[in-house]
Amino acid sequence: MTASSHDGSDSAETTSADATLHVVSDAAGDPAPNPHATAEQVEAARSDTKLAQVLYHDWEAETYDDKWSISYDERCIEYARGRFDQAVAGQPGAQDALPYGRALELGCGTGFFLLNLMQAGVAEKGSVTDLSPGMVKVALRNAGHLKLDVDGRVADAETIPYADNTFDLVVGHAVLHHIPDVEQSLREVLRVLKPGGRFVFAGEPTTVGNFYARWLGRLTWEATTRTTKLPFLASWRKPQEELDESSRAAALEAVVDIHTFDPSDLENIALSAGAVEVEARTEEFAAALLGWPVRTFEAAVPAEKLGWNWAKFAFGGWKTLSWVDEKVLKHVVPRGYFYNVMITGVKSD
């Protein structure tokens, strides 16, 4: 899920499945997705953050749901609703407002967070924005398949192309760490929220959590790609061109992941933007220590090698360790050591 960029000038309308796509575009038309960045484009993106965002997320759009085991069934509906409920736990009136009339997902990616929240009864009508044309296309296609009332725009998270006081709720998942100016983006979130409207952002990396997660990912990738060079494990090795493409994607990922957050610092950013009733919570410590090696291993081997038993182990292990995190470790481990931080706040009346 990514931040978004556009000038917000004109509007073009097309149709994707059963959803309506309202795309902000200039006179030349909306940019087409570019799913295969070249090595030269990757190199150019190293010095251009927003180009990197477009290239990386267009590259990932069609395979992103598979890569992160994203679905739009009960498993991920429960996950998305759980993140929302945990973020707003103890917040006055947050649950009483359900369902919110109109919600926006900022940096929507494939629509994972908003579409599953809508299915969970959190919002009735939705809008999605992203810098990546490819991601907006997939998000609207997913919404169409689910027959959800959603429109979308290719747009900048720092200049959201909607009028003041439009939304009852703004959500995002793993988006703030992609946005160059997080405080400016939150000011925009508050602008487009109605008075008393709420925002909920989840899935953001903490500074400490990102450090150990990255190292676990690198070690797992190296161990897997080296081991599968052995002749008797050749069937477990992806073709070299696929591994090279994954390595180029990882190089772009290092460019698009701009920030990590200390929970207290993130609260202060939201307060500086003008939000009230601000609170950050963290999750996934033991679960992240399992989750990152698992996801990296899945990316490094052919998908057909991993069947139902593997999926059951991965998801079951994550759920068990998440329970340990919630019931035990959050009482003894400082919140900044957990991998994910979520934050909520309200626009003052």
Backbone hydrogen bonds in HBPLUS format (Angstrom, degrees):
<---DONOR---> <-ACCEPTOR-->    atom                        ^
c    i                          cat <-CA-CA->   ^        H-A-AA   ^      H-
h    n   atom  resd res      DA  || num        DHA   H-A  angle D-A-AA Bond
n    s   type  num  typ     dist DA aas  dist angle  dist       angle   num
A0131-LEU N   A0003-ALA O   3.18 MM 128  5.77 141.9  2.33 113.3 110.9     1
A0157-ALA N   A0004-SER O   2.68 MM 153  4.96 130.1  1.92 122.5 123.8     2
A0010-ASP N   A0025-SER O   3.11 MM  15  5.40 135.2  2.32 153.2 159.4     3
A0025-SER N   A0010-ASP O   3.02 MM  15  5.40 155.5  2.08 124.0 131.9     4
A0012-ALA N   A0023-VAL O   2.93 MM  11  5.33 166.7  1.95 148.7 152.7     5
A0023-VAL N   A0012-ALA O   2.90 MM  11  5.33 147.8  2.00 160.8 164.5     6
A0014-THR N   A0021-LEU O   3.06 MM   7  5.32 162.3  2.09 150.6 155.8     7
A0021-LEU N   A0014-THR O   3.02 MM   7  5.32 161.3  2.06 150.2 151.8     8
A0016-SER N   A0019-ALA O   3.12 MM   3  5.47 167.6  2.13 158.6 161.2     9
A0019-ALA N   A0016-SER O   2.88 MM   3  5.47 147.1  1.99 147.7 146.0    10
A0022-HIS N   A0152-GLY O   3.10 MM 130  5.45 118.6  2.49 134.3 150.5    11
A0029-GLY N   A0026-ASP O   2.94 MM   3  5.47 163.9  1.96 118.3 123.5    12
A0042-VAL N   A0038-THR O   2.96 MM   4  6.27 159.3  2.00 153.4 159.1    13
A0043-GLU N   A0039-ALA O   3.02 MM   4  6.24 153.9  2.09 141.7 148.5    14
A0044-ALA N   A0040-GLU O   3.01 MM   4  6.30 157.4  2.06 146.8 152.5    15
A0045-ALA N   A0041-GLN O   2.92 MM   4  6.13 147.4  2.03 146.4 155.6    16
A0046-ARG N   A0043-GLU O   3.22 MM   3  5.45 150.4  2.31 103.0 111.5    17
A0047-SER N   A0044-ALA O   3.39 MM   3  6.17 160.3  2.43 116.4 120.1    18
A0048-ASP N   A0045-ALA O   3.08 MM   3  4.77 165.7  2.10 101.7 106.1    19
A0052-ALA N   A0048-ASP O   2.95 MM   4  6.22 160.5  1.99 156.4 162.6    20
A0053-GLN N   A0049-THR O   2.94 MM   4  6.29 147.7  2.05 144.1 153.4    21
A0054-VAL N   A0050-LYS O   3.10 MM   4  6.36 160.9  2.14 145.7 149.1    22
A0055-LEU N   A0051-LEU O   2.93 MM   4  6.16 177.3  1.93 163.7 163.4    23
A0056-TYR N   A0052-ALA O   2.88 MM   4  5.86 169.8  1.89 152.5 155.9    24
A0057-HIS N   A0053-GLN O   3.05 MM   4  5.99 166.1  2.07 145.7 150.2    25
A0058-ASP N   A0054-VAL O   2.84 MM   4  5.80 154.7  1.90 151.6 158.7    26
A0059-TRP N   A0055-LEU O   2.96 MM   4  5.93 153.8  2.03 141.9 149.8    27
A0060-GLU N   A0056-TYR O   3.00 MM   4  6.24 145.3  2.12 140.5 149.8    28
A0061-ALA N   A0057-HIS O   2.97 MM   4  5.72 127.4  2.26 134.7 146.1    29
A0063-THR N   A0060-GLU O   3.06 MM   3  5.56 139.8  2.23 115.6 127.2    30
A0064-TYR N   A0060-GLU O   2.71 MM   4  5.20 116.9  2.11 161.1 177.4    31
A0067-LYS N   A0063-THR O   2.90 MM   4  6.11 162.4  1.94 157.0 162.8    32
A0068-TRP N   A0064-TYR O   3.07 MM   4  6.24 157.9  2.12 154.0 157.6    33
A0070-ILE N   A0065-ASP O   2.68 MM   5  4.52 157.0  1.73 143.1 146.2    34
A0069-SER N   A0066-ASP O   3.22 MM   3  4.94 165.5  2.25 101.2 104.9    35
A0077-ILE N   A0073-ASP O   2.91 MM   4  5.99 154.9  1.98 159.7 166.5    36
A0078-GLU N   A0074-GLU O   2.90 MM   4  5.86 162.7  1.93 143.8 148.0    37
A0079-TYR N   A0075-ARG O   3.14 MM   4  6.40 149.6  2.24 134.1 142.9    38
A0080-ALA N   A0076-CYS O   2.86 MM   4  5.95 173.7  1.86 149.1 150.4    39
A0081-ARG N   A0077-ILE O   2.97 MM   4  6.08 169.4  1.98 151.9 155.4    40
A0082-GLY N   A0078-GLU O   2.87 MM   4  5.90 146.6  1.98 139.2 149.1    41
A0083-ARG N   A0079-TYR O   3.01 MM   4  6.36 148.2  2.12 149.8 157.5    42
A0084-PHE N   A0080-ALA O   3.07 MM   4  6.38 162.8  2.10 152.3 156.8    43
A0085-ASP N   A0081-ARG O   2.85 MM   4  6.02 172.4  1.85 155.0 157.3    44
A0086-GLN N   A0082-GLY O   2.94 MM   4  5.98 155.1  2.00 141.2 148.3    45
A0087-ALA N   A0083-ARG O   2.95 MM   4  6.07 157.1  2.00 146.3 152.6    46
A0088-VAL N   A0084-PHE O   3.09 MM   4  6.33 155.0  2.15 154.5 160.3    47
A0091-GLN N   A0088-VAL O   2.85 MM   3  5.26 162.0  1.88 140.5 140.4    48
A0094-ALA N   A0091-GLN O   3.27 MM   3  5.69 169.8  2.28 128.5 130.9    49
A0097-ALA N   A0093-GLY O   3.18 MM   4  6.21 134.8  2.40 144.9 151.9    50
A0098-LEU N   A0095-GLN O   3.22 MM   3  5.63 165.1  2.24 112.2 116.8    51
A0100-TYR N   A0122-VAL O   2.74 MM  22  6.05 158.8  1.78 152.8 145.5    52
A0124-GLU N   A0100-TYR O   2.97 MM  24  6.40 145.3  2.09 164.5 175.5    53
A0125-LYS N   A0101-GLY O   3.08 MM  24  6.16 137.7  2.26 141.4 154.0    54
A0168-ASP N   A0102-ARG O   2.93 MM  66  5.53 156.5  1.99 151.7 159.3    55
A0169-LEU N   A0102-ARG O   3.36 MM  67  6.61 145.1  2.50 149.7 150.3    56
A0103-ALA N   A0125-LYS O   2.88 MM  22  6.29 158.9  1.93 152.9 158.0    57
A0127-SER N   A0103-ALA O   2.86 MM  24  6.32 133.2  2.08 149.8 162.4    58
A0104-LEU N   A0169-LEU O   2.94 MM  65  6.43 149.2  2.04 145.6 154.5    59
A0171-VAL N   A0104-LEU O   2.76 MM  67  6.17 163.5  1.79 164.9 170.6    60
A0105-GLU N   A0127-SER O   2.85 MM  22  6.32 156.1  1.90 155.6 162.7    61
A0129-THR N   A0105-GLU O   3.10 MM  24  6.44 149.8  2.19 172.9 176.0    62
A0106-LEU N   A0171-VAL O   2.93 MM  65  6.34 156.5  1.99 167.4 170.0    63
A0107-GLY N   A0129-THR O   2.88 MM  22  5.53 112.7  2.35 122.4 140.9    64
A0108-CYS N   A0129-THR O   2.82 MM  21  5.76 161.4  1.86 151.6 156.3    65
A0111-GLY N   A0108-CYS O   2.90 MM   3  4.97 161.6  1.94 127.8 129.5    66
A0115-LEU N   A0111-GLY O   2.97 MM   4  5.67 158.0  2.02 160.7 167.9    67
A0116-ASN N   A0112-PHE O   3.32 MM   4  6.10 155.7  2.38 134.3 140.8    68
A0117-LEU N   A0113-PHE O   2.95 MM   4  6.09 149.5  2.04 145.1 154.7    69
A0118-MET N   A0114-LEU O   2.77 MM   4  6.01 154.8  1.83 155.3 162.0    70
A0119-GLN N   A0115-LEU O   3.09 MM   4  6.31 155.1  2.15 139.2 145.7    71
A0120-ALA N   A0116-ASN O   2.98 MM   4  6.16 132.0  2.21 133.8 146.8    72
A0122-VAL N   A0117-LEU O   2.93 MM   5  5.33 165.1  1.95 156.3 151.3    73
A0121-GLY N   A0118-MET O   3.06 MM   3  5.17 161.2  2.09 105.6 110.8    74
A0126-GLY N   A0149-ASP O   2.88 MM  23  6.20 171.3  1.89 163.0 164.3    75
A0151-ASP N   A0126-GLY O   3.10 MM  25  6.59 146.9  2.22 137.9 143.6    76
A0128-VAL N   A0151-ASP O   2.84 MM  23  6.35 143.2  1.97 143.8 156.0    77
A0153-ARG N   A0128-VAL O   2.87 MM  25  6.38 150.5  1.95 155.7 165.3    78
A0130-ASP N   A0153-ARG O   3.30 MM  23  6.88 142.9  2.44 149.4 158.3    79
A0155-ALA N   A0130-ASP O   3.06 MM  25  5.62 142.3  2.20 117.4 127.2    80
A0136-VAL N   A0132-SER O   3.14 MM   4  6.48 165.6  2.16 157.1 160.2    81
A0137-LYS N   A0133-PRO O   2.98 MM   4  6.13 160.9  2.02 148.0 153.5    82
A0138-VAL N   A0134-GLY O   3.08 MM   4  6.33 160.4  2.12 145.5 150.0    83
A0139-ALA N   A0135-MET O   2.81 MM   4  6.00 165.7  1.83 157.1 161.5    84
A0140-LEU N   A0136-VAL O   2.96 MM   4  6.10 163.5  1.99 152.9 156.5    85
A0141-ARG N   A0137-LYS O   2.98 MM   4  6.16 146.2  2.09 140.8 150.9    86
A0142-ASN N   A0138-VAL O   2.82 MM   4  6.07 158.9  1.86 152.9 158.2    87
A0143-ALA N   A0139-ALA O   2.93 MM   4  6.19 156.6  1.98 144.5 151.3    88
A0144-GLY N   A0140-LEU O   2.91 MM   4  6.05 152.4  1.98 140.4 147.7    89
A0145-HIS N   A0141-ARG O   2.99 MM   4  6.29 159.1  2.04 150.5 155.3    90
A0146-LEU N   A0142-ASN O   3.08 MM   4  6.33 146.2  2.20 144.2 153.4    91
A0147-LYS N   A0143-ALA O   2.89 MM   4  5.98 107.5  2.43 134.7 153.0    92
A0148-LEU N   A0143-ALA O   3.02 MM   5  5.25 171.3  2.02 147.3 149.9    93
A0147-LYS N   A0144-GLY O   2.99 MM   3  4.82 150.0  2.09  97.9 107.5    94
A0159-THR N   A0156-ASP O   3.08 MM   3  5.20 152.9  2.16 103.9 112.2    95
A0165-ASN N   A0191-ARG O   3.02 MM  26  6.44 159.9  2.06 149.1 147.5    96
A0166-THR N   A0192-VAL O   2.70 MM  26  5.27 133.0  1.92 125.7 137.6    97
A0167-PHE N   A0192-VAL O   2.84 MM  25  6.07 168.8  1.86 155.5 159.3    98
A0194-LYS N   A0167-PHE O   2.72 MM  27  5.67 151.9  1.80 167.9 159.9    99
A0198-ARG N   A0168-ASP O   3.26 MM  30  6.66 150.8  2.36 148.0 143.8   100
A0170-VAL N   A0198-ARG O   3.01 MM  28  6.52 149.6  2.11 146.7 155.1   101
A0200-VAL N   A0170-VAL O   2.90 MM  30  6.44 148.1  2.00 154.3 164.5   102
A0172-GLY N   A0200-VAL O   3.09 MM  28  6.62 134.2  2.31 151.0 151.6   103
A0202-ALA N   A0172-GLY O   2.98 MM  30  6.42 157.7  2.03 152.4 156.5   104
A0174-ALA N   A0202-ALA O   2.82 MM  28  6.30 159.9  1.86 155.2 156.1   105
A0178-HIS N   A0175-VAL O   2.90 MM   3  5.53 162.8  1.93 122.6 128.4   106
A0179-ILE N   A0176-LEU O   3.15 MM   3  5.37 154.4  2.22 108.4 115.7   107
A0258-ILE N   A0177-HIS O   2.91 MM  81  5.67 129.6  2.17 151.7 162.8   108
A0259-HIS N   A0177-HIS O   3.07 MM  82  4.57 159.5  2.11 131.5 135.6   109
A0185-SER N   A0181-ASP O   3.07 MM   4  6.34 158.0  2.12 149.4 156.0   110
A0186-LEU N   A0182-VAL O   2.94 MM   4  6.24 154.3  2.01 150.7 157.3   111
A0187-ARG N   A0183-GLU O   2.94 MM   4  6.25 144.5  2.07 144.6 154.8   112
A0188-GLU N   A0184-GLN O   3.02 MM   4  6.37 152.8  2.10 147.3 154.2   113
A0189-VAL N   A0185-SER O   2.89 MM   4  6.24 150.1  1.98 144.7 153.9   114
A0190-LEU N   A0186-LEU O   2.95 MM   4  6.19 159.8  1.99 146.1 150.3   115
A0191-ARG N   A0187-ARG O   2.91 MM   4  6.19 144.6  2.03 140.9 151.6   116
A0192-VAL N   A0188-GLU O   3.04 MM   4  6.34 160.4  2.07 156.2 158.4   117
A0193-LEU N   A0189-VAL O   3.07 MM   4  6.22 128.0  2.35 140.7 154.6   118
A0197-GLY N   A0194-LYS O   2.72 MM   3  5.08 154.2  1.79 143.0 143.1   119
A0196-GLY N   A0347-LYS O   2.80 MM 151  5.08 147.6  1.90 133.4 143.6   120
A0347-LYS N   A0197-GLY O   2.90 MM 150  5.52 157.4  1.95 159.2 166.2   121
A0199-PHE N   A0345-GLY O   2.98 MM 146  5.59 160.0  2.02 152.8 156.6   122
A0345-GLY N   A0199-PHE O   3.26 MM 146  5.59 147.2  2.37 142.1 146.1   123
A0201-PHE N   A0343-ILE O   2.90 MM 142  5.36 168.3  1.91 160.8 164.6   124
A0343-ILE N   A0201-PHE O   2.75 MM 142  5.36 154.9  1.81 154.0 162.8   125
A0204-GLU N   A0341-VAL O   3.18 MM 137  5.13 155.9  2.24 150.3 148.7   126
A0341-VAL N   A0204-GLU O   2.72 MM 137  5.13 148.9  1.81 144.4 154.8   127
A0261-PHE N   A0205-PRO O   2.99 MM  56  6.33 154.4  2.05 142.9 151.2   128
A0206-THR N   A0339-TYR O   2.84 MM 133  5.46 153.7  1.90 151.0 154.4   129
A0210-ASN N   A0206-THR O   2.88 MM   4  5.82 157.8  1.93 143.1 148.9   130
A0207-THR N   A0261-PHE O   3.18 MM  54  5.25 136.0  2.39 113.5 115.8   131
A0211-PHE N   A0207-THR O   3.34 MM   4  6.48 147.8  2.46 135.7 143.2   132
A0211-PHE N   A0208-VAL O   3.12 MM   3  5.25 122.2  2.47  97.8 112.0   133
A0212-TYR N   A0208-VAL O   3.32 MM   4  6.78 162.1  2.35 158.9 160.0   134
A0213-ALA N   A0209-GLY O   2.95 MM   4  6.01 156.6  2.00 151.4 159.1   135
A0214-ARG N   A0210-ASN O   2.98 MM   4  5.94 164.2  2.00 145.1 148.9   136
A0215-TRP N   A0211-PHE O   3.30 MM   4  6.49 162.3  2.34 144.4 149.0   137
A0216-LEU N   A0212-TYR O   3.00 MM   4  6.13 158.2  2.05 144.6 150.6   138
A0217-GLY N   A0213-ALA O   2.92 MM   4  6.13 156.8  1.97 148.9 155.5   139
A0218-ARG N   A0214-ARG O   2.91 MM   4  6.18 163.4  1.94 153.7 157.4   140
A0219-LEU N   A0215-TRP O   2.98 MM   4  6.10 169.8  1.99 152.4 155.4   141
A0220-THR N   A0216-LEU O   3.00 MM   4  6.09 157.7  2.05 145.5 151.8   142
A0221-TRP N   A0217-GLY O   2.95 MM   4  6.12 161.9  1.98 151.1 156.1   143
A0222-GLU N   A0218-ARG O   2.96 MM   4  6.15 170.6  1.96 156.0 158.3   144
A0223-ALA N   A0219-LEU O   2.98 MM   4  6.06 165.9  2.00 146.4 151.0   145
A0224-THR N   A0220-THR O   2.91 MM   4  5.99 160.9  1.95 148.8 154.3   146
A0225-THR N   A0221-TRP O   2.92 MM   4  6.00 173.7  1.93 156.6 158.6   147
A0226-ARG N   A0222-GLU O   3.00 MM   4  5.93 151.0  2.09 144.9 152.5   148
A0227-THR N   A0223-ALA O   2.99 MM   4  5.92 160.6  2.03 140.3 146.5   149
A0228-THR N   A0224-THR O   3.02 MM   4  6.07 161.1  2.06 151.3 155.8   150
A0229-LYS N   A0226-ARG O   3.15 MM   3  5.49 160.5  2.19 109.1 114.3   151
A0230-LEU N   A0227-THR O   3.08 MM   3  5.86 166.3  2.10 121.4 125.5   152
A0233-LEU N   A0230-LEU O   2.90 MM   3  5.44 160.0  1.94 121.5 128.2   153
A0234-ALA N   A0231-PRO O   3.23 MM   3  5.19 163.8  2.26 111.5 111.1   154
A0236-TRP N   A0233-LEU O   2.93 MM   3  5.45 154.5  1.99 115.4 123.7   155
A0237-ARG N   A0234-ALA O   3.08 MM   3  5.33 164.3  2.10 112.7 115.8   156
A0242-GLU N   A0239-PRO O   2.97 MM   3  5.44 128.9  2.24 109.9 122.9   157
A0243-LEU N   A0239-PRO O   3.15 MM   4  6.56 155.1  2.21 150.8 158.4   158
A0244-ASP N   A0240-GLN O   2.82 MM   4  6.05 156.4  1.87 151.5 158.3   159
A0245-GLU N   A0241-GLU O   2.98 MM   4  6.12 152.2  2.06 137.5 144.9   160
A0246-SER N   A0242-GLU O   2.94 MM   4  6.18 154.4  2.01 144.1 151.1   161
A0247-SER N   A0243-LEU O   2.93 MM   4  6.19 146.8  2.04 142.9 152.3   162
A0248-ARG N   A0244-ASP O   2.96 MM   4  6.31 149.4  2.05 146.6 154.5   163
A0249-ALA N   A0245-GLU O   2.91 MM   4  6.19 155.3  1.97 147.2 154.5   164
A0250-ALA N   A0246-SER O   2.87 MM   4  6.11 151.0  1.95 143.2 151.4   165
A0251-ALA N   A0247-SER O   2.96 MM   4  6.25 143.5  2.10 139.0 148.8   166
A0252-LEU N   A0248-ARG O   3.05 MM   4  6.43 152.7  2.13 147.2 153.6   167
A0253-GLU N   A0249-ALA O   2.83 MM   4  6.09 150.7  1.91 146.1 155.6   168
A0254-ALA N   A0250-ALA O   3.08 MM   4  6.34 148.2  2.19 143.7 150.0   169
A0255-VAL N   A0252-LEU O   2.87 MM   3  5.10 135.0  2.08 102.5 115.9   170
A0256-VAL N   A0252-LEU O   2.94 MM   4  6.31 154.4  2.01 156.1 163.8   171
A0257-ASP N   A0253-GLU O   3.03 MM   4  6.04 146.3  2.14 150.7 156.7   172
A0265-ASP N   A0262-ASP O   2.98 MM   3  5.23 116.6  2.39 106.4 122.4   173
A0266-LEU N   A0262-ASP O   2.99 MM   4  6.28 156.5  2.04 160.9 168.5   174
A0267-GLU N   A0263-PRO O   3.07 MM   4  6.36 154.1  2.14 146.0 152.5   175
A0268-ASN N   A0264-SER O   3.05 MM   4  6.34 153.9  2.12 144.6 151.4   176
A0269-ILE N   A0265-ASP O   2.96 MM   4  6.29 147.1  2.07 147.0 156.0   177
A0270-ALA N   A0266-LEU O   3.12 MM   4  6.40 161.2  2.16 149.8 153.7   178
A0271-LEU N   A0267-GLU O   2.98 MM   4  6.25 155.7  2.04 149.0 156.1   179
A0272-SER N   A0268-ASN O   2.89 MM   4  6.04 156.3  1.94 144.7 151.2   180
A0273-ALA N   A0269-ILE O   3.00 MM   4  6.25 138.8  2.18 141.2 152.4   181
A0275-ALA N   A0270-ALA O   3.12 MM   5  5.71 160.5  2.16 156.2 150.3   182
A0274-GLY N   A0271-LEU O   3.00 MM   3  5.19 148.1  2.11 101.9 111.9   183
A0276-VAL N   A0346-VAL O   2.92 MM  70  5.22 163.9  1.95 149.4 154.8   184
A0346-VAL N   A0276-VAL O   2.82 MM  70  5.22 155.9  1.88 152.9 157.6   185
A0279-GLU N   A0344-THR O   3.08 MM  65  5.65 152.5  2.15 152.1 156.3   186
A0344-THR N   A0279-GLU O   3.08 MM  65  5.65 154.7  2.14 147.9 155.1   187
A0281-ARG N   A0342-MET O   2.89 MM  61  5.37 154.2  1.95 147.0 155.4   188
A0342-MET N   A0281-ARG O   2.78 MM  61  5.37 163.8  1.80 163.1 167.9   189
A0283-GLU N   A0340-ASN O   2.94 MM  57  5.28 149.7  2.03 141.2 147.5   190
A0340-ASN N   A0283-GLU O   2.99 MM  57  5.28 158.4  2.03 168.2 166.7   191
A0339-TYR N   A0284-GLU O   2.64 MM  55  5.43 175.5  1.64 154.5 155.1   192
A0289-LEU N   A0285-PHE O   3.17 MM   4  6.50 148.0  2.28 145.7 154.2   193
A0291-GLY N   A0287-ALA O   2.77 MM   4  5.87 163.2  1.80 147.1 153.1   194
A0292-TRP N   A0288-ALA O   3.13 MM   4  5.88 178.1  2.13 145.0 145.1   195
A0294-VAL N   A0290-LEU O   3.17 MM   4  6.28 163.5  2.20 156.4 161.5   196
A0295-ARG N   A0291-GLY O   2.91 MM   4  6.08 169.8  1.92 157.4 159.4   197
A0296-THR N   A0292-TRP O   3.04 MM   4  6.12 159.9  2.08 149.9 155.7   198
A0297-PHE N   A0293-PRO O   2.91 MM   4  6.01 161.4  1.95 149.5 154.6   199
A0298-GLU N   A0294-VAL O   3.00 MM   4  6.24 157.8  2.05 150.5 156.7   200
A0299-ALA N   A0295-ARG O   3.11 MM   4  6.34 142.5  2.26 139.2 148.6   201
A0299-ALA N   A0296-THR O   3.13 MM   3  5.11 123.2  2.47  93.7 107.9   202
A0300-ALA N   A0296-THR O   3.17 MM   4  6.35 126.3  2.47 139.1 152.9   203
A0300-ALA N   A0297-PHE O   3.07 MM   3  5.11 140.2  2.23  98.9 110.6   204
A0305-LYS N   A0302-PRO O   3.04 MM   3  5.70 161.1  2.08 119.4 125.4   205
A0306-LEU N   A0303-ALA O   3.05 MM   3  5.61 161.3  2.09 117.4 123.1   206
A0311-ALA N   A0307-GLY O   3.13 MM   4  6.47 164.2  2.15 151.8 156.3   207
A0312-LYS N   A0308-TRP O   2.81 MM   4  6.02 158.1  1.86 154.4 160.7   208
A0313-PHE N   A0309-ASN O   2.94 MM   4  6.14 155.7  2.00 142.9 149.4   209
A0314-ALA N   A0310-TRP O   2.83 MM   4  6.09 168.1  1.84 160.4 162.9   210
A0315-PHE N   A0311-ALA O   2.97 MM   4  6.05 175.5  1.97 153.7 155.2   211
A0316-GLY N   A0312-LYS O   2.87 MM   4  5.63 152.0  1.95 138.1 147.5   212
A0317-GLY N   A0313-PHE O   2.78 MM   4  5.65 155.5  1.84 142.5 149.9   213
A0318-TRP N   A0314-ALA O   3.05 MM   4  6.18 156.3  2.10 140.1 146.8   214
A0319-LYS N   A0315-PHE O   2.95 MM   4  6.18 163.0  1.98 151.4 155.7   215
A0320-THR N   A0316-GLY O   2.96 MM   4  6.12 161.7  1.99 148.4 153.5   216
A0321-LEU N   A0317-GLY O   2.98 MM   4  6.13 168.3  1.99 151.1 154.3   217
A0322-SER N   A0318-TRP O   2.83 MM   4  5.93 145.3  1.95 144.9 155.3   218
A0323-TRP N   A0319-LYS O   3.02 MM   4  6.25 149.1  2.11 143.7 151.0   219
A0324-VAL N   A0320-THR O   3.08 MM   4  6.47 152.5  2.16 143.6 151.2   220
A0325-ASP N   A0321-LEU O   2.86 MM   4  6.12 156.2  1.91 145.0 151.6   221
A0326-GLU N   A0322-SER O   2.92 MM   4  6.15 162.2  1.95 149.5 153.4   222
A0327-LYS N   A0323-TRP O   2.84 MM   4  5.91 169.1  1.86 156.9 160.0   223
A0328-VAL N   A0324-VAL O   2.89 MM   4  5.37 149.6  1.98 139.3 146.5   224
A0329-LEU N   A0324-VAL O   3.03 MM   5  6.36 156.9  2.08 144.4 150.7   225
A0330-LYS N   A0325-ASP O   2.84 MM   5  5.73 143.1  1.98 160.2 160.2   226
A0331-HIS N   A0328-VAL O   3.11 MM   3  5.80 154.1  2.18 117.2 124.8   227
A0332-VAL N   A0329-LEU O   3.00 MM   3  5.27 154.7  2.07 108.7 116.6   228
A0333-VAL N   A0329-LEU O   2.73 MM   4  5.55 156.8  1.79 170.0 170.3   229
A0337-TYR N   A0334-PRO O   2.99 MM   3  5.71 168.0  2.01 124.8 128.8   230
A0338-PHE N   A0335-ARG O   3.31 MM   3  5.74 159.0  2.35 110.8 116.4   231
